[in-house]
């Protein structure tokens, strides 16, 4: 079974409660689910949140919209993912994060399709950085690959970021990256800060009425007409959270060495 697992929680450090921020009368997380339902290949959707009291509203939303909910470790997201995938018998896992309300189901299907055609020689397939952050943030891998990573990952950054161990060990895991035809990495559609949310809201305001499932190409056409929108969040650093996790690993390692 091809299962999309969306990791989501209320306790974001930079934008608390962002998954429930309102876009056209619906929570941001609702829009992610709605867009993934337009996928032709995803067979099941799971929301994987933490077991904290504050995240019970996410489980309630999952129930209300008719998708599965799972509560696990807040900090050990890899463990949360593993147990969610195991509980719902996922064979092929589509990793999605809860900060990408513009995720394009067509691109998601392209990545899944490429993985399915090449899964005998590849362990993981994901979008490349030529796509803007947040439009195609998808990683596809098998349960066996997830389990191997879950067993071997030790560093805090490898437990917090689900596929960190996989990408750090290319000798163990064969990967492929799907790129866009042109480099649009300067654009940013992931929601980490208020200015990100402002841009995403503007895009929904302009495109949602015509089609509730609009696509990347539609967004590019809009930004070509209104290029000033891109400047709303242009200076934000890509993958800032992961970079901070790696820096913390390095600081912890240095402190341990100094104690020896």
N, C-alpha and C positions, 0 to 999 in steps of 0.2 A: 504493500500500500504506500502511495506517495502522500506524505503528511507534511503540511506546513506548520512549523512551530514558531509562534510569535512570542518573543520575550518582552515582557512589559511589567512595569511596576510604577507605583506612585511616587517613590522617593528619589527622583532625579535630583542631583546636587545643583545643577545649573538652572533647571526649570522644573521645580517640584510640581507634581500633578499634571505634567504635560500630556499624558495619554488621555486625559479627560478634558483637555482644553477644547472649547467649543468652535467647531467649524460648520457654519450653516445649520446650526441647531442640533448637531450630532457630535459626540466625543471624537477626538482625533483617532482613537483606537477603532471606533466603529467604521471609519472610512478605510482604514487599512484592511479590516476584515471584508468589507464590501468590495474592495478592489481585488482582493485575492480570490473572492468567489467568482470573479470573471475569468479566472484561469481555467483552461481546458484540461489541464493535467493534474492539478492538485485534487486529491480525493477526500482529504479531511483537514480541518483546521483546528489547531490547539493553541490556546493562550496559556503560556507558562509564566506564572507570576511567583511572588514569594509567599511564604506562609505567615507574613506579618499581618496584624489586624487591619492595618491601613490599606492592604491590597485585596481585601475581601470584596471591595466594590468592583474590582476587575473580574473576579470569578462570577459575580452577579451579572455583569454585562455579558460575559460569555454565555451564561445560561439564557439570558433574555434574547440574544440574537441567534441562539441555536448552534453554538460551537462548543467544543470541549474546553474545560478549564482545568488547570493543574497548578498546585501550590507546592513549592519546594524551597530550597535554600536561597536566601537573599544574596549572599556574597558569592557562594560557589555556584555560579550560573551554569557551568559545565555539568555539575551534578544534577541541577534542576532539569537541564535539557535531557540528560541521559535517562533519568527516571520517568520523565514525561514520555519520551520516545518508547521506552520499554513498556510502560503501562498501556499505551495505545497501539502497541505492536507495529510501530513504524518500520518499514523496510528501507524506503528512500526518504530522507529528511531534507526538507526545504527550510533553511534557516532564514527567518525574517526578524527584524527588530521593530520595536514599538514606537520608533521615532521617525518612521518613513511613510507619512500619509499619502505621498504621491507615488508610491511603489507602482510600477507599471506591469500589469499582469501579462502583457504580451512579451515583455523582456524576460519576466520570470519563466514563462513557458519556453522561451528560446534556451535559457540556461538549463532548465530541467531536461528538455529534449536532447540537448548536446550531451548531458551526462548519461542519459539512458542509452544513447547510441554508442557511448564510449566507456561504459562502466566496467567493462572487462579489462580495460587498460588504465583507467583513471580512478582515483580515490575521491577527488573533490573537484567541482567546477564552480567558478564564481564570476561575477562581473568585474571588469577592469576599471581602472581609475580614469579612463577616458570618458566614462559616464559621470555625470554630476553625482556627488554624494547624496544618496537618498532616493534616487529614481529607480535604481536597479539593484539595491543592496540585497543580494541573494547568494547563498552558498548551498550547494546540493551535494550530499554525501550519503553513504549507507549507514545503517545502524552499526554494522561491524566496525567501521572507521570511527564512529562516535565512541563506541565502547572501548576501542584500543586507546584512544586519546584520554578518555575518562580514567582508564587504568594507569596510564603512564604520566599524565600531567601532574607536576608538583608545585611549580611556582605560583604565587598568588595571581599573577597576571594570566597564567594559563588556566586557572580555575574561573576567574572572573570573565574572561573573554573566550567564548566557547571553542573557537577553532584556532586559537593562538598556538597551541602545541602542534597542530597539524601543519601550519604554515612555517613554523620554526624547524620542522624536520622533513625537508624534501627528500631525504634519503629513505624515509619510511612511507611517505605518502606522495603519490604522483598526482599532479594537479594540472588544470587548464584554466585559462582566463579568457573570457569573451569581451572584446573591446567594441566600442562604437566606431563608426566610420570617420569621426572627427573628434578632436580632443576638446571636450567641454568640461574639463575638470575644475575650471574656475567658477562654474556654477555650483550652487549648493541648495539642495532641497530637503535635507535632513533637519529635524527640529531638535536643537539642543539649547537654543537661547531664544529670547523674546523676538529678536530681529529675524530669526529663522521662521518663527511662527507668523510674523507679519507678512513675509514673502509668500509662504504657503497659503495663507488666508486670501491674499490678493489673487493668487492663481485659481483657487477654488471659486472665488467670487466672479471671475471672468469666464470660467470654462464649465462649471458644474451644471448650469442651467441647460446648456446645449446637450450635454451628455454626462451622466453621473460617472461614467467610466471613460474619461478622456485619457489620452496617452502622451508619451514623451514628445512625439512630433507635434502634437497640439500645443504643448507648453513652449516648445521652441518657436513656433509661429507667433504665439502671444508675446514672448520676450523680444522677438524681432520687431514687433509693433510697439512694445513698451520697454525698451532697453533699460530705462531708469529703475525698473524693478530689481534687476540683478544687483544693483548697488546696495540694496537694503541689508545684505548680509555677506558681502564679498570678502571681508577681511577675516572671517572666522577660520580657524585652523582645522584642516581635515583630520579626522581620527584623533582628536585631542584627548579624549578619554583613554584610549588605548596607549597613547604616548605617555600619559601620566602614570599608567599602571607599570609600564616598562621602567620608567624612571624610579618608581618606588621599589621595584625589584632590585635595581642596581644600588640604591641607597641601602636597602636591607642587607645586601650581600657585602657591601663595604663596611657596614657596622659590625657584621659578624667577623670579618677578617681582622678588624682593628681590635676585637676582643680576644683574638687568639694570641 
